[in-house]
């Protein structure tokens, strides 16, 4: 199928590439299916979460390990159930980025990551209440030892 994207124009994608969000992202209730597109072919550092049915709805994502050395978000049983996962299921974590003209002022949200179960192609944005991770973690200075 062909979809229109915000940053990449028209793209051909398969149904298997779609990530379904059983619960919509907060504030975007009409979009439940997305695809992840790499901005750079050989790197997962900067990605795009593109709504499959809305070319104007796209989020810039960053692999959180490019900003912090260790990233260990805590998922509760409800989160794992929504992802059809258990504590041993390998999951992918992405941080939503706010990109500024001056890259050094850009931030990522480590407190509310996008989590994907790649085996089931299910996604969910989790909101960690009790955590030291920030919603506005600076990304301009590279990996840090602690979040």
Secondary structure in CASP SS format (residue, H / E / C, confidence):
PFRMAT SS
TARGET T0000
AUTHOR 0000-0000-0000
METHOD secondary structure of the structure
MODEL  1
X C 1.00
X E 1.00
X E 1.00
X E 1.00
X E 1.00
X C 1.00
X C 1.00
X C 1.00
X E 1.00
X E 1.00
X E 1.00
X E 1.00
X C 1.00
X C 1.00
X H 1.00
X H 1.00
X H 1.00
X C 1.00
X E 1.00
X E 1.00
X C 1.00
X C 1.00
X C 1.00
X C 1.00
X C 1.00
X C 1.00
X C 1.00
X C 1.00
X C 1.00
X C 1.00
X C 1.00
X C 1.00
X E 1.00
X E 1.00
X E 1.00
X E 1.00
X E 1.00
X E 1.00
X C 1.00
X C 1.00
X C 1.00
X C 1.00
X C 1.00
X C 1.00
X C 1.00
X E 1.00
X E 1.00
X E 1.00
X E 1.00
X E 1.00
X E 1.00
X C 1.00
X C 1.00
X C 1.00
X C 1.00
X C 1.00
X C 1.00
X E 1.00
X E 1.00
X E 1.00
X E 1.00
X E 1.00
X C 1.00
X H 1.00
X H 1.00
X H 1.00
X C 1.00
X E 1.00
X C 1.00
X C 1.00
X C 1.00
X C 1.00
X C 1.00
X C 1.00
X C 1.00
X C 1.00
X H 1.00
X H 1.00
X H 1.00
X H 1.00
X H 1.00
X H 1.00
X C 1.00
X C 1.00
X C 1.00
X C 1.00
X C 1.00
X C 1.00
X C 1.00
X C 1.00
X C 1.00
X E 1.00
X E 1.00
X E 1.00
X E 1.00
X E 1.00
X E 1.00
X E 1.00
X C 1.00
X C 1.00
X C 1.00
X C 1.00
X H 1.00
X H 1.00
X H 1.00
X C 1.00
X E 1.00
X E 1.00
X E 1.00
X E 1.00
X E 1.00
X E 1.00
X E 1.00
X E 1.00
X E 1.00
X E 1.00
X E 1.00
X C 1.00
X C 1.00
X C 1.00
X C 1.00
X E 1.00
X E 1.00
X E 1.00
X E 1.00
X C 1.00
X C 1.00
X C 1.00
X C 1.00
X C 1.00
X C 1.00
X C 1.00
X C 1.00
X C 1.00
X C 1.00
X C 1.00
X E 1.00
X E 1.00
X C 1.00
X C 1.00
X C 1.00
X C 1.00
X C 1.00
X E 1.00
X C 1.00
X C 1.00
X C 1.00
END
